[in-house]
Amino acid sequence: MSADASVATARTSNPEHFMHTNGENDSVWIHKMPYKKMPKFSRLDKDLETDVCIVGAGISGVSTAYEVVTRGLNVVLIEGREVLSGETGRTSGHLANDLDDGYTAIAMKHGDKGAKAAAESHTWALNRVGEISKQLGIECEYRHLPGYDFSQYPKSSKDHASDMETLIEDGKKAMEMGIPTEYQEGFKLKGWQGTIDQTDAVIYPQQATFHPTKYVAGVLEFLKQQPNFSCYTNTRCIDVQEKGVEVMGLGHKDVYVKTADGNTIKCDDAVEATCVPLQKLSVIAEEEYYRTYCIAIRIPKNSVEDALVYDSAEMYKYIRLTECDEKDDYMVVGGGDHKVGQADTVAPFKELEEWTRARFPQATTIDYKWSGQVFEPVDHMAFIGKNQGCKHIYIITGDSGNGLTHGVLGGKLIADSITEQPNTWITAYDPKRLASIAKSASSMLTHDLQINAQYKRFAQSDIRDIEDLVPGEGGVLNPTAGKPLAVYKDEGGQIHKFSALCPHLKGVVCWNSAEKSWDCPIHGSRFSKDGVQLCGPAKMGLEPASDSGEYMQQQAVQH
């Protein structure tokens, strides 16, 4: 079967599509949980007062709501689009304490105490999903399974032995942190039928996986029944501010959450569970922003062991299985990471397919392919807790490739902070931390220089003429006597223009051909083809620069 014949793209011309997800391509999770089955809520049309306001209805926001609501506090949850329209629905669904950055690297920045906090908290989170799904009766494919770390190099390579030694050392460090691991020389994954020999593995036996949107939707259905919970969708947050005086325990600050429709939610505490805070800098400058890619390819049932699989590359490959039908399972294979707005967005899918077929020749057709976003903190630990300079505004950001467990544990950390419960993990995740950030100064400087270089796009043009665009594609046109324009030609050939300047810090956006979106290479903000904000730190969308652009944007958001 040719590569072209095996790829089925999930593209749609529905103007409301981006209100349900962060890209033109749908992820595999809609196979069993289509958008029409997601919990529905109304738009906020009045001012409110509550104990806690949470912004963002993905796994971080919903987990925080669950932990706070079940402690008796009143919670209002708001979401700029539909629930689960962000990155939770575009993950690969791993629940792991075998962390992306590894415990050796984490300990170098945070010491063994910080590394142990990471190990304990992610272990708690992957088990917490199982506890809640069982307690609430949520069928979400939750199960424990082993994780396997393989070398990226074939056994015949001169680099294989040294690469495995690094994996073995990191496994030993994980054991010091309380996580069982085992090295098995000659280990081969059941179902790895290709001729490329990458045998030998470090095994993490107590990992887990699930169907992420089934789980979060199930928790939301529970919350809908609680008298101290309310949720409003299509309610975009544009500002979160503390007001009042609070010094040495005296006085009190209230938090005011303002929406794009002009409503205000007054609360004691607010939580920005928006992948990245909607602000100018601070922790924004302490993260790097990447795109990551996935394919869901059919494999005969029981032909590959049900496990989490990783190789050792810097931009590593990762594998898990999920349900397809009575005959097949889907193997979800991910990788191909690159910085947002700074690389080809189509080539990674071809790379993933070739890599997969070389190792699993029994794989047949690709039914889904999509991409998501990774928020990489410079010191390997997420930022969860009180935002810098704040007493009652909390953030959850910096997933570092482990966004699902970070979201779940973030709910506990913030609920414990708000209710003043002791938690030994809070210090390691504190957004105000300094020592580990200072140890990352050189990498931060390199990152800053790299993103500052992206401002060169002010003097560049992707297209010379609008006629150069083929239908369904976009590009930046940089006229000599004006500001750069983001130009999209729809499938009918009509032209729609928007400002190409990201509302965050005025970077010039890039066209993402795979997801039909505008991506900012500075701090990772993303916008749909019609300019609707998909991902911060930008708070609002791209400004329309033509009547057709304005109409297109209105059609997308008014549903």
N, C-alpha and C positions, 0 to 999 in steps of 0.2 A: 504493500500500500504506500502510495506517495505521501510525503509530508503534507502537500497541499490538500489532498483528498481527505486527510484525516482530521483537518481542523475545521470545527464548526464555530462560527463566531456568533455570540449573542448580542447583536446590535439592534437598536430600536430607534424609531423616529419620534416616539412619544415625547412631547415636550415636557411631560411631568416626570420622565424617567429619573432625572438627577435629584428629584425630591425624595427618592427611595434609596439611592445608592451613590457612591462617590466616583462612579465611572460609567462609560458607555457599555462596557462589558459586564455581564452579570457573573457573580461567583457561583460556585457549585451549591452553596447553601440554599439557593432558591429552588433547587430540585425537589427538596422535601418540605421547604418552608417558603412558598411564594409570597411576594409582597402583599397580595390581597388577604393573606392570613395573619398579617401582623396586627397587633393591637392598635386600635384607632382612638384618637383623642381630638378634641376641638382646639381651636385657636384661642389664645387669651384675649379677652376684650374688655378687661377692667383692671383696676389696681387691686392688689392683694397684700395681706400681711400674713406671715407664717414664721415658724421657728427656723427652718432651713430651706433655702432655695438652691436647687442643683441645676446647673446648666449642662445639657448634654445627655441624651438618652441612649448611650451605648453601654457596654458592660461596666465601665467605671461609674457612670452616673446611676445606673440601675442598681448596681451592687451597693453603692453608697446609700441610695434611697432605702434599700432593703434593711441594711444594718441600722439606719437611723430610725426608720418607721417602726421596726420591731422593738425599739427601745422607748417608744411612746411619744416621740417628737412629731410635730406636724411638718410635712414636707411638701413643697411644690417643685415639680420637675418640669423644666421647659426644654424644648428642642427646636432648632431653627428650621428643620424640615420634618420628615416623618421619623418615628422611632427607628433605631437601628439603621439609619441612613449613612452613618459614618464608617469608621474603619473596622468595627466589630464584625460587620457582615462581609468584610473583605480579607479576613485573616485565614490562616490555614488550620486553625482549631487545635493547636498543641497546648496541653497543660503540662508544664515541665518545671522541675527544679534543676534540670540540666541546662543551666543558663547559657545564653549566647556568648557572653563575654568570658565565661569561665571563672572559677573561684580563685585561681592563681592571680589573674589580672585584677579581680575585685579586691582581693586582700592587699595587693600592692598599693591601691589607692585608699582603701578604707580600713586596713588592718584586719586581723582575724575576727575581731568583734563585729565589724561591719559585714564581713563575708558570711559570718554565722547568722547574722540577722537576715541576710538575703536568703540563705538556705532555709532557715526556719519559716520565714514568711511565705516563700513560694511553695514550700511543702504544705503549709496550712491552706494556702489558696487552692491548690489543685485538689485537695481533699474536701475543702469547703463547698466546691461546686457539686461534688457527689452527695454531701450531706443535704444541701438545699434541694437538689433535684429529687432526692429520695423523700425528703420531708414534704415537699409540695406536690409530689407525684408528677414531675415533669419528665416526659420521655424525650431524651435528648442524646441518645447513643453514648451516654457517659460510661466509661470503663477504664480500669487500670490496665496498663500494658508496659512492656519494657521499652527503653530507649537505647539505641545503638549509635555510638560515635565511631565512624570509620575514617581512615586516612583518605585524603583527596587523591593520593597517589596510588597507582597500581603496585602490586607486590613486587613487580620486576623493577620498579623505579629505584634509583639510588637514594631518593628522598623519603621513601616509605618508612624505613626504620626510625629515622630521626623524628619524622612527623608523628609516628605512633608513640614515641617516647614522650613527646609533648602532651598527647592525649592521656597517656598513662599517668603522668605527673599531675595533670589537672584532675583526673579521677581520684588520685590519692588525696589531693587537697579537698575535694568534695567529701571524701570519707572523714577527714579531720573535722569538717563542718557538720557531720552527722548524717550524710547522705550515703546510703549503700552503693558501692560500685564494684565492678569486677572486670579484670582484663582477661580476655579469652583469645589466646593465639590461635590463628587458623579459623576463627569464627566466620561463618558465611550465612548471610540472611537467607532464610527459606524463600525460594522464588526468584532469587537473583540468578537468572539463567544465562545472562550474557557472558561473553568471553573475557570481559575486563575483570581482572582478579583484584579486588580490594579487601580480601579477607584480613582478619584480625580486627577486634573491636573492643572498646571499653563499654561495658554494659551498665546502664542505670535502670535497675529493675522496677522501680516504683514511680513510673510516670503515669499520665492519664491523657484522655482525649474526650471530645464530645462534639455535638453539633451546636455551634455557638449561638446562632440566632433562635433555634428552638428553645435553648436554655433561657436566654434573656427575655424572650417573649413570654415564656412560662412564668418567670419571676414578675414581669409586668402585669400579667393576668391576676396573679395573687395580690399585687399592690393595688390594683384597681378596686379590689373588694374592701380595702382598708379605709376606715373613716378619716384617718389622719394623713391621707395621701391624695394628691391631685396632680395631673399631668396635662400639659398643653403643648401641642405640636404646632409647626408653622409659626412659631413664636421666637423670633430671632433676638438674641441678647446683643445689645450694642454697648453696654457699659455696666461695670460693677464697681461701686464705690462705697467706702466706709465714711460715715459722717458722725460727728460728735466728738467728745473728749473722754478719754479713758487713760488714766495715769495711776500707776501703783495700786491697781485694784479699785480705784475710785472713778466714778462716772461710768458712762456706757457709750459704746459706739454701735450704731445700727448700720446695716448694709442695705444699699438700694440697688436693685437690679433693674435696669431700664431696657425696654424692648424697642424694636424698630417701629412698632405701631404706636408708640407713645405711652405705653402702660408702664407702671412701676410696681415692683414687688419689694416690699419692705420686710427685712428678715433679721434675725439675730446673727445668723451665719450663712455664708454663701459658698458654694463649691463649683469651681470651673472644671468640669469633667469633659473637656472639649478636645482631647488629644494634645492640644497645645494651648496655653493661655492666650486670650484675646488682648494682647498688650504689645507695647513697642519692643522692649528688650528684656533686661534682667535674665531670667532663665532661658529666654529665647536664644540668647547669644551663647548659652552653655549647652546647646544641643546641635546635632547635625541631622539633616533631613534626607531620607532615602526613599526611593521607590523599590518595591520588591514584587516579584511576579510569580504567578501560580498557573498550573494547568491541572485539570481533572480529566484523567485518561482512564478508559475502561480496562479492567483486567478481570479474567475469569475468577469467580468466587473461590476462595481458599487457595488461590495459586501463589499468593505472597503472604508472608507472616504479618499479622496485625501488630504493628510496632511503630514507634517513632524512630526515624532514621535521619542522621545528620552526617555530612562529611566535614572535613577540617578546613576547607578553604576560607579565606577572609570573607568573601561573598559566597557563603556555603549553600549547598543544596539541602533541602529538607523534605521528608516524605511522611505521609500518614494515609490511612484508608478511611473511606466513609461509604455509606450505603448508596447503591445505585438502583438495582432491581433484583429479581429472583436469580438472574443468570450471572450478573457482573457486580463487582464493586468498583468504586472510583479510587484510583490512586491519585492523591493530591501531591504534586511535586512542585516545590518552590525554589526560588533563587534569582540570580541575575540582577542583584541589587546595584543601584547607582544613585548618585545624588540627584535630587529633584531638579528637573529642568535642564539636565546637563548631559544627556546621552540619548541614544536611539531607544524608543519605547516599544518597538516591534521586534527587534532582534532577540531579546531575551526569551520570547516564547519559542522561537526556533531552537535556541540553545537548549532549553528545558526539554523539548521533545526529543532532540537528538541524544541528549544525555540519558533520558529515560529509556528510549528504545534500545540503546546499546547495552543496557543492563537488564532490562525486562522485556525481551522480545515478544512475550505473550500479550503485552499491552496492545490494544486495538485503536479505538477512536477517541479523539479528544472532543469532549462535549462542552467544556467550559474552559475559558482562559481569562484571567483578570489580573489586575495589579492592585497593590495597597501601599500604605505609607508607614515608614518606620521612623521613630523619633529617638535618636541616639544621643544620650547624655555623654558628655566628654569624660566623665569619671565612672561610667558603667552602671550607676544606680539611678533609678527613677527619682523624680522630684514629686514627693507626696507630702502634703501638709500645708501649713500657713504660708501664703505667698510672701515674698520678700516685702518688708515694710508694712505688713498687715497683721491685724489681730483676729479678724473674723472672716477673712477670705482665704479659702483653701484651693489648692490646685492638685491635679493628677496629670503628670506628663512625663515624657522620657521613657517610653515602654521598652526601649532597647531590644526589640524583637520578641519580647515576652509580654505583650500587651494584655493578654487574657488573664494571666495570673496577677499581673500588676494591677489590673482593674479591680479584681476581686479583693486582693489584699489592701488596695487603696481604700475600699469601702470600710474595712475594719479600722485602718489607721485613722481615718478622718472621723468616723463615728466615735472612736475612743477619745480622740482629741476634743471633740465637741462636748462629749459627756464627761470629760475629765477622768477617764479611766486610764490606769497605768498601762503602758505598752513599751516594752524594751526595744522594739523595732523602730520607733518614731525617729530617733536621732539619726539613724543611718540614711533615712529618706528625706530628711529635713531640707526643704528648698533653700534655706539660709546657710547651709553648710559651707565652710570655707577651705578647710585643710585639703580635702580631696580635689576640690576645684583648683587650688593653687598648684597641686601636683600635676594638673593637666594643662598648665599654662602654655606649654610649647605647642601642644596639639590644638589648643584654642587659637593661638596666634596663626598657625598654619591654616586652620579653617577660616579665620577672619580674612586673611589675605586672599584665600581662594574665592570666598563669596564676594568680596569687594571687587575682584576681577570681573565678576559677572555684570557689573554696571557698564562694562564695555558695550553691552547690547544697546545702549542709548545711541550708539553710532553705527548700528548694524541693522540690516533689513533681511528678513527671511525670504521675502518675495520682492521682485522688481515691479510687478504689476499684478493687480487683482485678477486679471485674466489668467495668470499663471496657476491659480488654484483650481484643482479638480473638485467636483461636487463632493461634499462630505468632509472636506479638509479645511484647515485654517493656517494662518501664518501672520507674522508681524510685518506690517508695512511701515517703514520709517521715512516719511516724506521729509524733504530737505527744509521745508518751511512750516513745520508743525510738529506736534507730539506724536510718538509712535502709536499706531493703531493695531488692535487685534482684530483681524478680518476673518470671518467664517463664511464659507460658501455652502449653503445647505444642499440637500440632495436634489432639490428642484432648480438649483443654480442661482438662487437669490442670495445677495450679499448682505451680511449683517456686520456692523462695525461697533467696536467697543474701545475704550481707552486701554492701551497695553500696559499702563502703569499700575502695578499692584498697590492697592490702597494702604498697605502696611508701611513700607519704607520706599515706595516708588521704584522698585525693581521692574525691569521690563520682562513680561511673562513670555513663556515659550509654549508652542503648540505641542500637545501630547497626542500623537496620531493614534495610539492604541486606545486611549480612553476618551478621545474627543474632548479634551479639557485644556484649559490654560493653566500652566504651572509656573510658579515663581522660583527662579534659581537662587534667590537670596535667603529666605527663611522658610521656603516650602509651602507657602499659601497656594491653594488651588481653587479653580473656578470652572464651572461647567462651560460648555461651548457657547451657552447664552449668557455667560458672565455671572451666574449665580455663585455665591461663595459656597465652597464645599469643605474647605479645611483652612483653619487659621494658620498663623496669628492674625491675618487680616480679619476685620470684623464684618465688612460688607463686600458686595460683589464689585465687578468691573463696571465702570460708568458707561452706559450706552453712548455711542458717538454717531448714531444714525437713527432715523425713525424706525427702520426695520429691526435694528438691534434692540431698541426700547420695547417694541411690540413683542419680539421674541422672548425677551426676559420676563415681561409681564405674563405671557402665556405659560411660562414655566412655573411661576410662583403662585398664580391665581388658579387654584383648583379646589 
